[in-house]
Amino acid sequence: MICTKCGHSNDNQAKECTACGNTLTNISNEEQGVGMLGVVLFCIPLVGAIMYFVWKDDKPKKAKTACYLALGGIALGIVIRVITSMGSY
């Protein structure tokens, strides 16, 4: 298990980092992030909103990330629309 504070590699059963003493938490691979799906969630905000509701009980960390990506995609879409509409005046 890798320490999130110092990056030291520890035994998978360790509770504390042997280098810095940081408390280690075991985050499963399915809770680590959204990877390439994040690009889709950002580019198509509706997918991000749907995935938030699908993951909110089972994978809360992924659900929160999906929600943020969807909101970011919506915000970027609004900014692009404002900029493009300003050029037509």
N, C-alpha and C positions, 0 to 999 in steps of 0.2 A: 504494500500500500504506500502510495506517495503522499508525503506530508504537504498539505496545502499552504503551509506557512513558509517552510524552508526548502521544499522539494526533495528532501532526503527519502530514499527508498527504505521502507520498513517491512517487517514480517507482516503477512496478511492478518494475523491474529492479534497484532499489537494494538493496545489501547492508546498509547502515547508515543510520540516520535522519540526515537533514541537520540537524535541530534539536538533537538530544541525543546522537547517536553510538551509540544503542542498536542492537544487531544485530537486523536484521529477519528474520523467518521467514515464508515464504509458506505460509499455512494455506489449503487449498482450502475452498470453500464446503461440501463434504460433510463436512469435519472440524470445522466451526465450532460445532456444537451440535445439539441435537435439537429445539428449537423447541416447537411445539404437541404433537409426539409425546411430549415430556417429561411433559406432563400425563397422558397415557394410561399412560406407563410408571410414573408415581407412583401413579395410581389403581388400576391393575391390575398388581401386582408381577410376576405370572407373565409378562406381555408383556415387562417389563423384563429379566427373567432370560433369556428366549428371545432378545431382541435383543442381549444381551451376547454370547452364543455365536455369533450370526450375524455380528456386527461385530468380534469380538475380533482377527481377523487382518488384515482390510482397513482397518478404521477404529477403531484402538485408543482414541482420545480419546472418540469417541462411545460405544464399548462401556463404557468406564469410567463415563461419565456415566449411561448406562442402568442399570448395576449400582448406582450410588449412589441413583438415583431409585427403583429397585425396593426396595432396602434401606430407604429412607426411607418408602416406602409400607407395607412390612411393619411397621416400627416404629410408624408412626402407627396402623395397624390394631390392634396389640397394646395401645397406650395407650388407644384408644377402647374396646376390649373390657374392659380393666381398670376404666376409669371407669364404664362402664355396668353392669358386674357389681357394683360397690361400692354402687350405688344400690338394689339389690334386697335388701340385708340389713337 
